[in-house]
Amino acid sequence: MNFYRKFTEQDLIESYKNQIDYQGKVAPELLDEISSRGSLKDFQAKIDNQKNILAERNRIIREIHQHYLNTSSKEECFSSLHSEIISKKEIKYLIYIKYEQIHLNSENLRIDLNTVVKSFAGIFIASSISTVTIGLLLYIMNFLIVFHVFLLVPAYIINYLIIKTFTNKTRENLAVFITTFLATLINFIYVIIFIIT
């Protein structure tokens, strides 16, 4: 019984590429299944076609990124991109998706006064909430006092989620990352004070 019989054509292509990449040769069972569905030459042509399409998409995405950095509009970008392989509809879709992704990413990384103020406000609220939460855990379950330093990991996560909620930005934003770290540092100080007293 051939293991590859239930594979879709795309599964066969992935298996073929993986075996070539990692083993340097293709298993005879896979070659038999490919041959039973058509010629090996046609199969390899499909793989080459997929590689060409992927390379063309990547080229277009690089050009879209460059147009965005040059502050070109989507329409200007669309009018300047041409492809022999990819349809105009797909190019338009790629432009729309990539412009949105790049815009969201650049907005997320941007540090403005609003982000800094909300981040620092989040420090005090987040460190208070996470300290109370960790303190309750230590009070209710005394055996956790042995792991007091390890409880800073959930405190970091709680702090990050609260600060992220305040700023609507992820930890890739430097202000959010630093304030989350500072809030966790405040948690550490509270934990040390709690243990000493």
Backbone as JSON Lines, residues from 0, in Angstrom:
{"i":0,"aa":"M","n":[0.84,-1.18,0.0],"ca":[0.0,0.0,0.0],"c":[0.89,1.24,0.0]}
{"i":1,"aa":"N","n":[0.58,2.17,-0.87],"ca":[1.39,3.37,-1.02],"c":[0.93,4.43,-0.02]}
{"i":2,"aa":"F","n":[1.88,4.89,0.78],"ca":[1.62,5.89,1.81],"c":[1.13,7.2,1.22]}
{"i":3,"aa":"Y","n":[1.58,7.55,0.03],"ca":[1.29,8.85,-0.58],"c":[-0.01,8.88,-1.39]}
{"i":4,"aa":"R","n":[-0.74,7.78,-1.41],"ca":[-1.95,7.7,-2.24],"c":[-3.01,8.73,-1.84]}
{"i":5,"aa":"K","n":[-3.14,9.01,-0.55],"ca":[-4.17,9.93,-0.09],"c":[-3.71,11.38,-0.1]}
{"i":6,"aa":"F","n":[-2.48,11.63,-0.5],"ca":[-1.95,12.99,-0.52],"c":[-2.59,13.78,-1.65]}
{"i":7,"aa":"T","n":[-2.85,15.06,-1.38],"ca":[-3.28,15.96,-2.45],"c":[-2.05,16.3,-3.3]}
{"i":8,"aa":"E","n":[-2.29,16.95,-4.42],"ca":[-1.17,17.31,-5.28],"c":[-0.22,18.27,-4.55]}
{"i":9,"aa":"Q","n":[-0.77,19.2,-3.79],"ca":[0.08,20.13,-3.05],"c":[0.88,19.41,-1.97]}
{"i":10,"aa":"D","n":[0.28,18.42,-1.32],"ca":[1.01,17.62,-0.33],"c":[2.16,16.87,-0.99]}
{"i":11,"aa":"L","n":[1.91,16.34,-2.17],"ca":[2.97,15.64,-2.91],"c":[4.11,16.6,-3.25]}
{"i":12,"aa":"I","n":[3.76,17.8,-3.66],"ca":[4.78,18.79,-4.0],"c":[5.62,19.13,-2.78]}
{"i":13,"aa":"E","n":[4.95,19.35,-1.66],"ca":[5.69,19.67,-0.43],"c":[6.58,18.51,0.0]}
{"i":14,"aa":"S","n":[6.07,17.29,-0.07],"ca":[6.88,16.12,0.28],"c":[8.07,15.99,-0.65]}
{"i":15,"aa":"Y","n":[7.85,16.2,-1.93],"ca":[8.92,16.11,-2.93],"c":[10.01,17.15,-2.62]}
{"i":16,"aa":"K","n":[9.6,18.39,-2.39],"ca":[10.57,19.46,-2.11],"c":[11.32,19.2,-0.81]}
{"i":17,"aa":"N","n":[10.62,18.74,0.22],"ca":[11.27,18.46,1.5],"c":[12.29,17.33,1.37]}
{"i":18,"aa":"Q","n":[11.92,16.29,0.65],"ca":[12.85,15.17,0.48],"c":[14.08,15.59,-0.32]}
{"i":19,"aa":"I","n":[13.9,16.4,-1.33],"ca":[15.04,16.9,-2.1],"c":[15.92,17.78,-1.22]}
{"i":20,"aa":"D","n":[15.3,18.66,-0.45],"ca":[16.05,19.6,0.39],"c":[16.8,18.91,1.52]}
{"i":21,"aa":"Y","n":[16.15,17.95,2.19],"ca":[16.73,17.38,3.4],"c":[17.42,16.04,3.2]}
{"i":22,"aa":"Q","n":[17.01,15.27,2.2],"ca":[17.62,13.96,1.99],"c":[18.44,13.91,0.71]}
{"i":23,"aa":"G","n":[18.22,14.85,-0.17],"ca":[18.96,14.88,-1.43],"c":[18.4,13.94,-2.49]}
{"i":24,"aa":"K","n":[17.42,13.14,-2.13],"ca":[16.79,12.23,-3.08],"c":[15.34,12.02,-2.68]}
{"i":25,"aa":"V","n":[14.57,11.49,-3.61],"ca":[13.15,11.28,-3.38],"c":[12.89,9.79,-3.15]}
{"i":26,"aa":"A","n":[12.01,9.49,-2.2],"ca":[11.65,8.11,-1.9],"c":[10.98,7.46,-3.11]}
{"i":27,"aa":"P","n":[11.28,6.19,-3.37],"ca":[10.69,5.49,-4.52],"c":[9.16,5.47,-4.48]}
{"i":28,"aa":"E","n":[8.57,5.35,-3.27],"ca":[7.11,5.33,-3.15],"c":[6.51,6.64,-3.64]}
{"i":29,"aa":"L","n":[7.17,7.75,-3.32],"ca":[6.69,9.06,-3.75],"c":[6.79,9.19,-5.27]}
{"i":30,"aa":"L","n":[7.91,8.73,-5.82],"ca":[8.06,8.77,-7.29],"c":[7.0,7.91,-7.98]}
{"i":31,"aa":"D","n":[6.69,6.76,-7.39],"ca":[5.65,5.89,-7.96],"c":[4.3,6.59,-7.96]}
{"i":32,"aa":"E","n":[3.96,7.27,-6.87],"ca":[2.68,7.98,-6.79],"c":[2.63,9.14,-7.78]}
{"i":33,"aa":"I","n":[3.73,9.86,-7.9],"ca":[3.78,10.96,-8.87],"c":[3.59,10.41,-10.29]}
{"i":34,"aa":"S","n":[4.26,9.32,-10.59],"ca":[4.15,8.71,-11.93],"c":[2.75,8.18,-12.2]}
{"i":35,"aa":"S","n":[2.07,7.7,-11.16],"ca":[0.72,7.17,-11.37],"c":[-0.28,8.3,-11.66]}
{"i":36,"aa":"R","n":[0.05,9.53,-11.26],"ca":[-0.84,10.66,-11.5],"c":[-0.47,11.45,-12.76]}
{"i":37,"aa":"G","n":[0.64,11.15,-13.35],"ca":[1.1,11.87,-14.54],"c":[2.6,11.71,-14.66]}
{"i":38,"aa":"S","n":[3.22,12.5,-15.51],"ca":[4.67,12.35,-15.71],"c":[5.44,13.17,-14.68]}
{"i":39,"aa":"L","n":[6.64,12.72,-14.4],"ca":[7.52,13.4,-13.46],"c":[7.91,14.78,-14.02]}
{"i":40,"aa":"K","n":[8.04,14.86,-15.32],"ca":[8.41,16.13,-15.96],"c":[7.32,17.18,-15.75]}
{"i":41,"aa":"D","n":[6.06,16.8,-15.9],"ca":[4.95,17.73,-15.66],"c":[4.9,18.15,-14.19]}
{"i":42,"aa":"F","n":[5.18,17.21,-13.32],"ca":[5.18,17.48,-11.88],"c":[6.27,18.5,-11.55]}
{"i":43,"aa":"Q","n":[7.46,18.31,-12.09],"ca":[8.56,19.24,-11.85],"c":[8.26,20.61,-12.47]}
{"i":44,"aa":"A","n":[7.53,20.63,-13.57],"ca":[7.14,21.9,-14.19],"c":[6.19,22.66,-13.27]}
{"i":45,"aa":"K","n":[5.28,21.94,-12.6],"ca":[4.38,22.59,-11.64],"c":[5.16,23.19,-10.48]}
{"i":46,"aa":"I","n":[6.17,22.47,-10.01],"ca":[7.01,22.98,-8.91],"c":[7.74,24.24,-9.36]}
{"i":47,"aa":"D","n":[8.31,24.21,-10.58],"ca":[9.01,25.38,-11.1],"c":[8.05,26.56,-11.26]}
{"i":48,"aa":"N","n":[6.83,26.28,-11.7],"ca":[5.83,27.33,-11.86],"c":[5.49,27.96,-10.5]}
{"i":49,"aa":"Q","n":[5.34,27.14,-9.48],"ca":[5.05,27.66,-8.14],"c":[6.21,28.51,-7.63]}
{"i":50,"aa":"K","n":[7.45,28.08,-7.9],"ca":[8.62,28.87,-7.49],"c":[8.62,30.22,-8.2]}
{"i":51,"aa":"N","n":[8.3,30.23,-9.49],"ca":[8.27,31.48,-10.25],"c":[7.2,32.43,-9.72]}
{"i":52,"aa":"I","n":[6.02,31.88,-9.41],"ca":[4.93,32.7,-8.87],"c":[5.33,33.29,-7.52]}
{"i":53,"aa":"L","n":[5.94,32.48,-6.66],"ca":[6.37,32.95,-5.35],"c":[7.44,34.04,-5.49]}
{"i":54,"aa":"A","n":[8.39,33.84,-6.38],"ca":[9.43,34.84,-6.6],"c":[8.83,36.15,-7.11]}
{"i":55,"aa":"E","n":[7.84,36.05,-8.01],"ca":[7.19,37.24,-8.55],"c":[6.39,37.97,-7.48]}
{"i":56,"aa":"R","n":[5.7,37.22,-6.62],"ca":[4.97,37.85,-5.52],"c":[5.92,38.6,-4.59]}
{"i":57,"aa":"N","n":[7.04,37.95,-4.28],"ca":[8.02,38.59,-3.4],"c":[8.6,39.86,-4.03]}
{"i":58,"aa":"R","n":[8.83,39.83,-5.33],"ca":[9.33,41.02,-6.04],"c":[8.31,42.15,-5.94]}
{"i":59,"aa":"I","n":[7.05,41.81,-6.17],"ca":[5.99,42.82,-6.11],"c":[5.84,43.37,-4.7]}
{"i":60,"aa":"I","n":[5.93,42.52,-3.7],"ca":[5.83,42.96,-2.31],"c":[6.97,43.91,-1.96]}
{"i":61,"aa":"R","n":[8.19,43.6,-2.44],"ca":[9.31,44.51,-2.19],"c":[9.06,45.87,-2.84]}
{"i":62,"aa":"E","n":[8.53,45.86,-4.06],"ca":[8.22,47.12,-4.74],"c":[7.11,47.89,-4.03]}
{"i":63,"aa":"I","n":[6.1,47.18,-3.55],"ca":[5.01,47.82,-2.8],"c":[5.59,48.5,-1.56]}
{"i":64,"aa":"H","n":[6.46,47.8,-0.87],"ca":[7.09,48.36,0.33],"c":[7.86,49.63,-0.02]}
{"i":65,"aa":"Q","n":[8.58,49.6,-1.11],"ca":[9.34,50.78,-1.53],"c":[8.41,51.94,-1.87]}
{"i":66,"aa":"H","n":[7.3,51.64,-2.55],"ca":[6.32,52.69,-2.87],"c":[5.73,53.28,-1.59]}
{"i":67,"aa":"Y","n":[5.46,52.45,-0.61],"ca":[4.92,52.96,0.65],"c":[5.92,53.89,1.33]}
{"i":68,"aa":"L","n":[7.2,53.48,1.34],"ca":[8.23,54.31,1.96],"c":[8.4,55.63,1.22]}
{"i":69,"aa":"N","n":[8.14,55.63,-0.08],"ca":[8.23,56.86,-0.88],"c":[6.93,57.67,-0.8]}
{"i":70,"aa":"T","n":[6.03,57.26,0.06],"ca":[4.71,57.88,0.28],"c":[3.88,57.99,-1.01]}
{"i":71,"aa":"S","n":[3.98,56.97,-1.83],"ca":[3.13,56.9,-3.02],"c":[1.75,56.42,-2.61]}
{"i":72,"aa":"S","n":[0.73,56.86,-3.32],"ca":[-0.62,56.39,-3.04],"c":[-0.77,54.96,-3.58]}
{"i":73,"aa":"K","n":[-1.83,54.31,-3.15],"ca":[-2.09,52.95,-3.64],"c":[-2.3,52.95,-5.15]}
{"i":74,"aa":"E","n":[-2.96,53.98,-5.66],"ca":[-3.23,54.06,-7.1],"c":[-1.94,54.25,-7.89]}
{"i":75,"aa":"E","n":[-1.04,55.11,-7.38],"ca":[0.25,55.29,-8.04],"c":[1.05,54.0,-8.04]}
{"i":76,"aa":"C","n":[1.01,53.32,-6.92],"ca":[1.71,52.03,-6.81],"c":[1.13,51.04,-7.8]}
{"i":77,"aa":"F","n":[-0.18,50.96,-7.88],"ca":[-0.84,50.01,-8.78],"c":[-0.5,50.31,-10.24]}
{"i":78,"aa":"S","n":[-0.47,51.58,-10.6],"ca":[-0.2,51.94,-11.99],"c":[1.25,51.67,-12.39]}
{"i":79,"aa":"S","n":[2.15,51.64,-11.42],"ca":[3.56,51.42,-11.76],"c":[3.99,49.95,-11.7]}
{"i":80,"aa":"L","n":[3.15,49.08,-11.14],"ca":[3.51,47.66,-11.03],"c":[2.96,46.87,-12.21]}
{"i":81,"aa":"H","n":[3.82,46.04,-12.77],"ca":[3.42,45.18,-13.89],"c":[4.01,43.79,-13.67]}
{"i":82,"aa":"S","n":[3.27,42.8,-14.12],"ca":[3.73,41.43,-13.98],"c":[3.2,40.59,-15.14]}
{"i":83,"aa":"E","n":[4.05,39.71,-15.6],"ca":[3.65,38.76,-16.64],"c":[2.98,37.53,-16.02]}
{"i":84,"aa":"I","n":[3.22,37.3,-14.74],"ca":[2.78,36.08,-14.08],"c":[1.53,36.3,-13.23]}
{"i":85,"aa":"I","n":[1.49,37.41,-12.53],"ca":[0.42,37.66,-11.57],"c":[-0.61,38.61,-12.19]}
{"i":86,"aa":"S","n":[-1.87,38.33,-11.94],"ca":[-2.95,39.13,-12.51],"c":[-3.03,40.5,-11.84]}
{"i":87,"aa":"K","n":[-3.65,41.44,-12.52],"ca":[-3.85,42.79,-11.98],"c":[-4.68,42.74,-10.69]}
{"i":88,"aa":"K","n":[-5.66,41.84,-10.66],"ca":[-6.52,41.72,-9.49],"c":[-5.7,41.3,-8.26]}
{"i":89,"aa":"E","n":[-4.79,40.35,-8.45],"ca":[-3.96,39.91,-7.34],"c":[-2.98,41.0,-6.93]}
{"i":90,"aa":"I","n":[-2.45,41.74,-7.9],"ca":[-1.55,42.85,-7.58],"c":[-2.29,43.88,-6.73]}
{"i":91,"aa":"K","n":[-3.52,44.2,-7.13],"ca":[-4.32,45.17,-6.37],"c":[-4.57,44.67,-4.94]}
{"i":92,"aa":"Y","n":[-4.86,43.38,-4.82],"ca":[-5.09,42.79,-3.51],"c":[-3.81,42.86,-2.66]}
{"i":93,"aa":"L","n":[-2.66,42.53,-3.26],"ca":[-1.39,42.6,-2.53],"c":[-1.09,44.03,-2.08]}
{"i":94,"aa":"I","n":[-1.37,45.0,-2.94],"ca":[-1.15,46.4,-2.58],"c":[-2.02,46.76,-1.38]}
{"i":95,"aa":"Y","n":[-3.28,46.4,-1.43],"ca":[-4.2,46.72,-0.34],"c":[-3.73,46.09,0.98]}
{"i":96,"aa":"I","n":[-3.41,44.8,0.94],"ca":[-3.0,44.08,2.15],"c":[-1.69,44.62,2.69]}
{"i":97,"aa":"K","n":[-0.71,44.81,1.84],"ca":[0.61,45.25,2.29],"c":[0.59,46.68,2.8]}
{"i":98,"aa":"Y","n":[-0.15,47.55,2.13],"ca":[-0.26,48.92,2.63],"c":[-0.86,48.92,4.03]}
{"i":99,"aa":"E","n":[-1.89,48.1,4.26],"ca":[-2.5,48.01,5.58],"c":[-1.52,47.47,6.62]}
{"i":100,"aa":"Q","n":[-0.8,46.39,6.27],"ca":[0.15,45.8,7.2],"c":[1.27,46.77,7.55]}
{"i":101,"aa":"I","n":[1.82,47.42,6.54],"ca":[2.92,48.36,6.78],"c":[2.42,49.54,7.62]}
{"i":102,"aa":"H","n":[1.23,50.03,7.31],"ca":[0.67,51.16,8.06],"c":[0.45,50.77,9.53]}
{"i":103,"aa":"L","n":[-0.15,49.62,9.76],"ca":[-0.39,49.18,11.14],"c":[0.91,48.98,11.89]}
{"i":104,"aa":"N","n":[1.89,48.42,11.21],"ca":[3.19,48.19,11.85],"c":[3.87,49.52,12.19]}
{"i":105,"aa":"S","n":[3.85,50.47,11.26],"ca":[4.5,51.75,11.53],"c":[3.75,52.52,12.62]}
{"i":106,"aa":"E","n":[2.42,52.42,12.66],"ca":[1.65,53.06,13.73],"c":[1.97,52.42,15.08]}
{"i":107,"aa":"N","n":[2.15,51.11,15.09],"ca":[2.47,50.41,16.32],"c":[3.85,50.82,16.84]}
{"i":108,"aa":"L","n":[4.8,51.04,15.95],"ca":[6.16,51.37,16.36],"c":[6.33,52.85,16.72]}
{"i":109,"aa":"R","n":[5.4,53.69,16.28],"ca":[5.52,55.12,16.5],"c":[5.32,55.44,17.99]}
{"i":110,"aa":"I","n":[6.24,56.26,18.51],"ca":[6.14,56.69,19.91],"c":[5.8,58.17,19.9]}
{"i":111,"aa":"D","n":[4.64,58.48,20.44],"ca":[4.22,59.88,20.54],"c":[3.92,60.18,22.01]}
{"i":112,"aa":"L","n":[3.59,61.42,22.29],"ca":[3.34,61.84,23.66],"c":[2.19,61.04,24.28]}
{"i":113,"aa":"N","n":[1.16,60.78,23.5],"ca":[0.0,60.02,23.98],"c":[0.42,58.62,24.43]}
{"i":114,"aa":"T","n":[1.27,57.97,23.64],"ca":[1.75,56.62,23.98],"c":[2.56,56.64,25.26]}
{"i":115,"aa":"V","n":[3.44,57.63,25.4],"ca":[4.29,57.72,26.59],"c":[3.44,57.97,27.84]}
{"i":116,"aa":"V","n":[2.5,58.88,27.75],"ca":[1.65,59.19,28.91],"c":[0.83,57.98,29.32]}
{"i":117,"aa":"K","n":[0.2,57.33,28.33],"ca":[-0.62,56.15,28.65],"c":[0.24,55.01,29.17]}
{"i":118,"aa":"S","n":[1.46,54.87,28.65],"ca":[2.35,53.81,29.13],"c":[2.74,54.03,30.58]}
{"i":119,"aa":"F","n":[3.09,55.27,30.91],"ca":[3.48,55.55,32.3],"c":[2.3,55.49,33.25]}
{"i":120,"aa":"A","n":[1.12,55.85,32.78],"ca":[-0.07,55.68,33.62],"c":[-0.32,54.19,33.83]}
{"i":121,"aa":"G","n":[-0.08,53.42,32.78],"ca":[-0.26,51.97,32.87],"c":[0.71,51.31,33.83]}
{"i":122,"aa":"I","n":[1.9,51.89,34.01],"ca":[2.88,51.31,34.95],"c":[2.27,51.18,36.33]}
{"i":123,"aa":"F","n":[1.7,52.26,36.83],"ca":[1.2,52.26,38.21],"c":[-0.03,51.38,38.37]}
{"i":124,"aa":"I","n":[-0.92,51.44,37.4],"ca":[-2.12,50.61,37.47],"c":[-1.76,49.14,37.29]}
{"i":125,"aa":"A","n":[-0.93,48.84,36.28],"ca":[-0.56,47.45,36.0],"c":[0.22,46.85,37.15]}
{"i":126,"aa":"S","n":[1.22,47.58,37.67],"ca":[2.01,47.03,38.77],"c":[1.16,46.83,40.02]}
{"i":127,"aa":"S","n":[0.19,47.72,40.25],"ca":[-0.69,47.56,41.41],"c":[-1.57,46.32,41.27]}
{"i":128,"aa":"I","n":[-2.19,46.18,40.09],"ca":[-3.07,45.02,39.87],"c":[-2.29,43.71,39.92]}
{"i":129,"aa":"S","n":[-1.14,43.68,39.25],"ca":[-0.38,42.42,39.24],"c":[0.21,42.12,40.61]}
{"i":130,"aa":"T","n":[0.61,43.14,41.36],"ca":[1.13,42.9,42.71],"c":[0.05,42.36,43.62]}
{"i":131,"aa":"V","n":[-1.14,42.93,43.53],"ca":[-2.26,42.43,44.35],"c":[-2.58,40.98,43.96]}
{"i":132,"aa":"T","n":[-2.58,40.71,42.65],"ca":[-2.87,39.34,42.19],"c":[-1.83,38.36,42.69]}
{"i":133,"aa":"I","n":[-0.55,38.7,42.54],"ca":[0.53,37.82,42.99],"c":[0.52,37.72,44.52]}
{"i":134,"aa":"G","n":[0.25,38.84,45.19],"ca":[0.17,38.82,46.65],"c":[-0.93,37.9,47.15]}
{"i":135,"aa":"L","n":[-2.1,37.97,46.5],"ca":[-3.19,37.06,46.88],"c":[-2.81,35.61,46.65]}
{"i":136,"aa":"L","n":[-2.14,35.34,45.53],"ca":[-1.68,33.97,45.27],"c":[-0.73,33.5,46.37]}
{"i":137,"aa":"L","n":[0.2,34.37,46.76],"ca":[1.15,33.99,47.81],"c":[0.45,33.83,49.16]}
{"i":138,"aa":"Y","n":[-0.54,34.66,49.44],"ca":[-1.25,34.58,50.7],"c":[-2.13,33.34,50.77]}
{"i":139,"aa":"I","n":[-2.84,33.06,49.67],"ca":[-3.76,31.91,49.65],"c":[-2.99,30.59,49.59]}
{"i":140,"aa":"M","n":[-1.95,30.57,48.75],"ca":[-1.17,29.34,48.59],"c":[0.25,29.59,49.06]}
{"i":141,"aa":"N","n":[0.46,29.36,50.35],"ca":[1.77,29.64,50.96],"c":[2.92,28.89,50.3]}
{"i":142,"aa":"F","n":[2.65,27.74,49.73],"ca":[3.73,26.96,49.13],"c":[4.35,27.67,47.92]}
{"i":143,"aa":"L","n":[3.65,28.66,47.37],"ca":[4.18,29.41,46.22],"c":[5.28,30.39,46.62]}
{"i":144,"aa":"I","n":[5.44,30.63,47.92],"ca":[6.46,31.59,48.36],"c":[7.85,31.12,47.95]}
{"i":145,"aa":"V","n":[8.03,29.83,47.8],"ca":[9.31,29.29,47.35],"c":[9.6,29.75,45.93]}
{"i":146,"aa":"F","n":[8.57,29.95,45.13],"ca":[8.73,30.33,43.73],"c":[8.49,31.82,43.5]}
{"i":147,"aa":"H","n":[8.72,32.65,44.51],"ca":[8.37,34.06,44.42],"c":[9.0,34.77,43.22]}
{"i":148,"aa":"V","n":[10.24,34.46,42.88],"ca":[10.89,35.12,41.74],"c":[10.25,34.67,40.43]}
{"i":149,"aa":"F","n":[9.86,33.42,40.36],"ca":[9.24,32.9,39.14],"c":[7.85,33.49,38.91]}
{"i":150,"aa":"L","n":[7.25,34.01,39.95],"ca":[5.94,34.64,39.81],"c":[6.03,35.99,39.08]}
{"i":151,"aa":"L","n":[7.25,36.46,38.82],"ca":[7.41,37.68,38.05],"c":[7.03,37.47,36.58]}
{"i":152,"aa":"V","n":[7.09,36.23,36.11],"ca":[6.7,35.95,34.72],"c":[5.21,36.23,34.52]}
{"i":153,"aa":"P","n":[4.32,35.66,35.35],"ca":[2.92,36.03,35.18],"c":[2.67,37.52,35.46]}
{"i":154,"aa":"A","n":[3.46,38.11,36.38],"ca":[3.32,39.55,36.64],"c":[3.68,40.34,35.38]}
{"i":155,"aa":"Y","n":[4.74,39.92,34.69],"ca":[5.12,40.59,33.44],"c":[3.99,40.5,32.41]}
{"i":156,"aa":"I","n":[3.39,39.32,32.31],"ca":[2.31,39.12,31.34],"c":[1.11,39.99,31.7]}
{"i":157,"aa":"I","n":[0.75,40.03,32.97],"ca":[-0.37,40.87,33.41],"c":[-0.06,42.34,33.12]}
{"i":158,"aa":"N","n":[1.15,42.76,33.46],"ca":[1.55,44.15,33.21],"c":[1.48,44.48,31.72]}
{"i":159,"aa":"Y","n":[2.01,43.59,30.91],"ca":[2.0,43.83,29.46],"c":[0.57,43.95,28.94]}
{"i":160,"aa":"L","n":[-0.31,43.05,29.35],"ca":[-1.69,43.08,28.85],"c":[-2.41,44.36,29.27]}
{"i":161,"aa":"I","n":[-2.15,44.83,30.48],"ca":[-2.8,46.06,30.94],"c":[-2.25,47.27,30.18]}
{"i":162,"aa":"I","n":[-0.92,47.34,30.04],"ca":[-0.32,48.48,29.33],"c":[-0.7,48.44,27.85]}
{"i":163,"aa":"K","n":[-0.78,47.25,27.28],"ca":[-1.21,47.12,25.88],"c":[-2.65,47.62,25.73]}
{"i":164,"aa":"T","n":[-3.5,47.32,26.7],"ca":[-4.88,47.79,26.66],"c":[-4.93,49.33,26.74]}
{"i":165,"aa":"F","n":[-4.08,49.9,27.57],"ca":[-4.05,51.37,27.7],"c":[-3.59,52.04,26.4]}
{"i":166,"aa":"T","n":[-2.53,51.51,25.79],"ca":[-1.9,52.2,24.66],"c":[-2.38,51.72,23.3]}
{"i":167,"aa":"N","n":[-2.99,50.55,23.23],"ca":[-3.36,49.92,21.96],"c":[-2.14,49.66,21.08]}
{"i":168,"aa":"K","n":[-1.01,49.39,21.71],"ca":[0.22,49.07,20.99],"c":[0.85,47.83,21.61]}
{"i":169,"aa":"T","n":[1.61,47.1,20.79],"ca":[2.21,45.85,21.26],"c":[3.59,46.1,21.85]}
{"i":170,"aa":"R","n":[4.23,45.05,22.32],"ca":[5.54,45.19,22.96],"c":[6.65,45.51,21.97]}
{"i":171,"aa":"E","n":[6.36,45.48,20.66],"ca":[7.36,45.93,19.69],"c":[7.58,47.43,19.82]}
{"i":172,"aa":"N","n":[6.61,48.13,20.38],"ca":[6.75,49.56,20.64],"c":[7.68,49.72,21.84]}
{"i":173,"aa":"L","n":[8.72,50.52,21.68],"ca":[9.75,50.65,22.71],"c":[9.18,51.19,24.02]}
{"i":174,"aa":"A","n":[8.27,52.15,23.95],"ca":[7.68,52.71,25.17],"c":[6.9,51.64,25.94]}
{"i":175,"aa":"V","n":[6.15,50.82,25.23],"ca":[5.38,49.75,25.88],"c":[6.32,48.72,26.51]}
{"i":176,"aa":"F","n":[7.37,48.37,25.77],"ca":[8.32,47.38,26.29],"c":[8.99,47.89,27.56]}
{"i":177,"aa":"I","n":[9.48,49.13,27.52],"ca":[10.19,49.68,28.69],"c":[9.26,49.83,29.88]}
{"i":178,"aa":"T","n":[8.06,50.34,29.66],"ca":[7.14,50.52,30.8],"c":[6.67,49.18,31.36]}
{"i":179,"aa":"T","n":[6.54,48.17,30.52],"ca":[6.19,46.84,31.03],"c":[7.33,46.3,31.89]}
{"i":180,"aa":"F","n":[8.55,46.51,31.43],"ca":[9.71,46.08,32.22],"c":[9.76,46.83,33.55]}
{"i":181,"aa":"L","n":[9.53,48.15,33.52],"ca":[9.55,48.93,34.76],"c":[8.45,48.5,35.72]}
{"i":182,"aa":"A","n":[7.27,48.21,35.19],"ca":[6.18,47.74,36.04],"c":[6.56,46.41,36.7]}
{"i":183,"aa":"T","n":[7.22,45.54,35.94],"ca":[7.66,44.26,36.51],"c":[8.76,44.47,37.54]}
{"i":184,"aa":"L","n":[9.61,45.45,37.31],"ca":[10.64,45.8,38.29],"c":[9.99,46.28,39.59]}
{"i":185,"aa":"I","n":[8.95,47.07,39.48],"ca":[8.19,47.52,40.65],"c":[7.58,46.31,41.37]}
{"i":186,"aa":"N","n":[7.05,45.35,40.58],"ca":[6.54,44.11,41.19],"c":[7.63,43.39,41.97]}
{"i":187,"aa":"F","n":[8.82,43.34,41.41],"ca":[9.94,42.67,42.08],"c":[10.25,43.35,43.41]}
{"i":188,"aa":"I","n":[10.25,44.67,43.4],"ca":[10.51,45.42,44.64],"c":[9.41,45.12,45.67]}
{"i":189,"aa":"Y","n":[8.16,45.11,45.23],"ca":[7.06,44.77,46.14],"c":[7.2,43.35,46.69]}
{"i":190,"aa":"V","n":[7.6,42.42,45.86],"ca":[7.77,41.03,46.31],"c":[8.87,40.94,47.34]}
{"i":191,"aa":"I","n":[9.98,41.64,47.11],"ca":[11.09,41.62,48.06],"c":[10.65,42.24,49.39]}
{"i":192,"aa":"I","n":[9.93,43.34,49.33],"ca":[9.4,43.97,50.56],"c":[8.44,43.02,51.27]}
{"i":193,"aa":"F","n":[7.59,42.33,50.51],"ca":[6.65,41.38,51.1],"c":[7.37,40.24,51.8]}
{"i":194,"aa":"I","n":[8.45,39.75,51.21],"ca":[9.18,38.62,51.8],"c":[9.95,39.07,53.04]}
{"i":195,"aa":"I","n":[10.51,40.28,53.0],"ca":[11.28,40.78,54.13],"c":[10.39,41.03,55.34]}
{"i":196,"aa":"T","n":[9.17,41.55,55.1],"ca":[8.31,41.87,56.23],"c":[7.51,40.7,56.72]}
